[in-house]
Amino acid sequence: MKDRLKIEGMMCPHCEARVQEALQAFAEVETAFVSHDTGIAEVTLNSPLSHEKLAAAVESQGYKVLE
C-alpha cells in the first residue's frame, strides 16, 4: 500500500528529515521518501493507516498538507 502527500513549507533537507521522522514513527510505515524540492512525501505502508493520520503527523511538525 502506498500513500502520497503534497506538503507546503519544506525548504531544506532538515525539513525533509523532520517530516520523514514523523512519518516513520508509525509502525505501519515501511518507508517514507520525502523531497523538499518537489514538496512530496511518498509513503509505503505494511498495513493500513489513514491518510488523515499521516497528514496530522506532518502538520504537527509545522507543515501544511495540501492533498
C-alpha positions in Angstrom: 0.0 0.0 0.0 1.2 3.5 -0.8 0.2 7.0 0.1 1.3 10.3 -1.2 1.2 13.7 0.5 1.7 17.1 -1.1 3.4 19.3 1.6 3.8 23.0 1.7 6.5 24.7 3.7 9.5 22.4 3.4 12.6 24.5 2.5 15.6 22.3 3.1 17.0 18.8 3.9 16.4 19.5 7.6 12.7 19.9 6.8 12.7 16.6 4.9 14.3 14.9 7.8 11.6 16.2 10.3 8.8 15.1 8.1 10.4 11.7 7.3 11.0 11.1 11.1 7.3 12.0 11.9 6.0 9.6 9.2 8.4 6.7 10.1 7.2 6.9 13.8 4.2 4.9 12.7 4.7 1.1 12.9 2.6 0.8 9.7 5.1 2.9 7.7 7.7 0.7 5.9 9.4 3.5 4.1 9.0 7.3 3.6 10.7 9.2 0.9 10.4 13.0 1.3 11.6 15.7 -1.0 11.6 19.4 -0.2 12.3 20.1 -3.9 9.0 18.6 -5.1 7.1 19.0 -1.8 6.1 15.4 -2.0 6.2 12.6 0.6 5.7 9.1 -0.7 4.9 6.5 2.0 4.9 2.7 1.7 2.7 1.0 4.3 3.0 -2.6 5.5 -0.6 -2.4 6.9 -3.5 0.1 6.7 -3.1 3.6 8.1 -5.4 6.5 7.2 -4.2 9.4 5.1 -5.6 11.7 7.8 -3.2 10.3 10.5 -0.2 10.7 8.2 -1.3 14.3 7.4 -1.7 15.1 11.1 1.8 13.8 11.8 3.2 16.1 9.1 1.2 19.1 10.3 2.3 18.5 13.9 5.8 19.4 12.6 4.6 22.8 11.3 4.0 22.0 7.6 0.7 22.1 5.7 -0.6 19.0 3.8 -2.3 20.2 0.6 -3.6 16.8 -0.6 
